[in-house]
Amino acid sequence: MCNEFKRLFTTALTRSELEREIAMAEALIEHDGTGFPDSSFEDGYIAAINFVLGNEMSNVEEEYKQLRGDQDE
């Protein structure tokens, strides 16, 4: 599947914002295993692309904040 019209893609998110999203997801996995047991790999893939495109907000930020709050007590 060769596409000679490929171009650079720009997103409103910075590299550090994307890396933070990854770190939050990894922390949740470490603590709880998956937070989305009813979702498939493909569901997560679609959610991630939609996040990068700006179509969806973070799927893990709220849970991560709750985790951090639980650990601070």
ZITA-V211038 format. One record per pair of residues at least 12 apart in sequence whose ideal C-beta (glycine too) atoms are under 10 Angstrom apart, sorted by the first residue. I is the first residue (numbers start at 0). J is the second residue. Records with the same first field share a line. If there is no record, write none. Layout:
# ZITA-V211038
I->J, J
This chain:
# ZITA-V211038
8->51, 52
10->50, 51, 52, 53
11->51, 52, 53
12->50, 51, 52, 53
16->50, 57
17->47, 50, 51
19->57, 59, 60, 63
20->47, 50, 51, 57, 58, 59, 60, 63
21->47, 59
22->59, 63
23->57, 58, 59, 60, 61, 62, 63, 64, 66, 67
24->43, 47, 57, 58, 59, 60, 62, 63
25->59
26->59, 62, 63, 66, 67, 70
27->58, 59, 62, 63, 65, 66
28->59
29->66
30->62, 63, 66, 69, 70
31->62, 66
34->58, 59, 62, 63, 66
35->58, 59, 62
38->58
42->58
43->58
46->58, 59
